[in-house]
């Protein structure tokens, strides 16, 4: 985790795809790996109480001015919030950085009240661009950001995340399409998803982005 803390590049843009997926229910929300809380601040503006945690003191210094509270935690903390204390939890681009992340998700789910929700976003390693890279190029450059982020430890797909969720006492409520491609490519992918009722979603989504309910 210290390597991630020192090398990870924290972005500061608003994830509209995440905001679109946040349910109307729930006032008390936690965010693990909140970064500078550029997205979470909009939930506070809408009347939610949002508490964020992150391993970066620089990111938290910014987040403190944007959300209800923000604090630095050690990377090995299993439950940064009390058990059954949250109405909702945001895990945006967090799990892919964690060793044995499926076990961490089991712990994180305990922080949410029964009937509460967890919103999870991880990179989709089954998208067509990645398949092309694996099959035809056979190599890729490590990057400080993006799909080939050098700090990623987990290879994620929709099916793998859903299996982890089931193991963590969570049930899938909804997948959200996520596109971060050139406009021309995005239009094509959206059209194919529309006419196929999202049957090929796992090949077109840039992120695996889902909303899960605590059983």
KAFENKA-V249399 format. One record per residue. SS is DSSP state (H for helix, E for strand, L for the rest). PHI is phi as a letter, one per 40 degrees, with the letter a starting at -180 (999 if undefined). D_CENTER is the distance of its C-alpha to the mean C-alpha in whole Angstrom. Layout:
((SS | PHI | D_CENTER) (SS | PHI | D_CENTER))
This chain:
((L | 999 | 17) (H | c | 20) (H | c | 20) (H | c | 16) (H | d | 17) (H | c | 20) (H | b | 19) (L | c | 15) (L | c | 16) (L | c | 14) (L | c | 14) (L | b | 15) (L | b | 14) (L | c | 13) (L | c | 10) (H | c | 13) (H | c | 11) (H | c | 8) (H | d | 12) (H | c | 13) (H | c | 12) (L | c | 12) (L | c | 15) (L | c | 18) (L | c | 19) (L | g | 18) (L | b | 19) (E | c | 18) (E | b | 14) (E | b | 13) (E | b | 10) (E | c | 9) (L | g | 9) (L | c | 10) (L | f | 12) (L | c | 14) (L | g | 13) (L | c | 14) (L | c | 12) (H | c | 12) (H | c | 16) (H | c | 17) (H | c | 16) (H | c | 19) (H | c | 21) (L | c | 21) (L | h | 22) (L | c | 19) (E | b | 19) (E | b | 16) (E | b | 16) (E | b | 14) (E | b | 14) (E | a | 13) (L | c | 16) (L | c | 17) (H | c | 20) (H | c | 20) (H | c | 17) (H | c | 18) (H | d | 21) (H | c | 20) (H | c | 17) (L | d | 20) (L | c | 22) (L | b | 19) (L | b | 18) (L | d | 20) (E | a | 20) (E | a | 18) (E | a | 19) (E | c | 19) (L | b | 18) (L | c | 19) (L | c | 16) (L | c | 18) (L | c | 18) (L | c | 17) (L | b | 17) (L | c | 17) (L | b | 17) (L | c | 20) (L | c | 20) (L | f | 20) (L | b | 20) (E | b | 17) (E | c | 17) (E | a | 13) (E | a | 10) (E | b | 7) (E | b | 4) (E | b | 2) (L | f | 4) (L | b | 6) (H | c | 7) (H | c | 9) (H | c | 11) (L | b | 12) (L | c | 16) (L | f | 16) (H | c | 12) (H | c | 14) (H | c | 16) (H | c | 14) (H | c | 12) (H | d | 15) (H | c | 16) (H | c | 13) (H | c | 14) (L | c | 17) (L | c | 16) (E | c | 16) (E | c | 19) (E | d | 21) (E | g | 20) (E | c | 17) (E | b | 13) (E | b | 10) (E | b | 7) (E | b | 4) (E | b | 3) (E | a | 5) (E | c | 8) (L | c | 11) (L | c | 14) (L | b | 16) (L | c | 17) (H | d | 20) (H | c | 20) (H | c | 19) (H | d | 21) (H | c | 24) (H | c | 23) (H | c | 23) (H | c | 27) (H | b | 29) (H | c | 28) (L | g | 27) (L | a | 26) (L | a | 23) (L | c | 23) (L | c | 20) (E | b | 19) (L | c | 17) (L | a | 14) (L | g | 13) (L | d | 13) (L | c | 16) (E | d | 14) (L | c | 17) (L | c | 15) (L | c | 13) (L | b | 14) (L | b | 13) (L | b | 14) (L | b | 11) (L | b | 13) (H | d | 12) (H | c | 15) (H | c | 14) (H | c | 11) (H | c | 13) (H | c | 16) (H | d | 14) (H | c | 13) (H | c | 17) (H | c | 18) (L | b | 16) (L | g | 18) (E | b | 15) (E | b | 16) (E | c | 15) (E | b | 15) (E | a | 14) (E | c | 12) (L | b | 12) (L | c | 13) (L | b | 12) (L | b | 14) (L | b | 15) (L | b | 18) (L | c | 22) (H | d | 23) (H | c | 25) (H | c | 23) (H | c | 21) (H | c | 24) (H | c | 25) (H | c | 21) (H | c | 21) (H | c | 25) (H | c | 24) (H | c | 22) (H | c | 24) (H | c | 27) (L | b | 26) (L | f | 24) (L | g | 20) (L | c | 22) (L | b | 21) (H | d | 17) (H | c | 16) (H | c | 18) (H | b | 17) (L | c | 14) (L | c | 12) (E | b | 8) (E | c | 8) (E | b | 7) (E | b | 9) (E | b | 10) (E | b | 12) (E | b | 15) (E | c | 17) (L | c | 20))
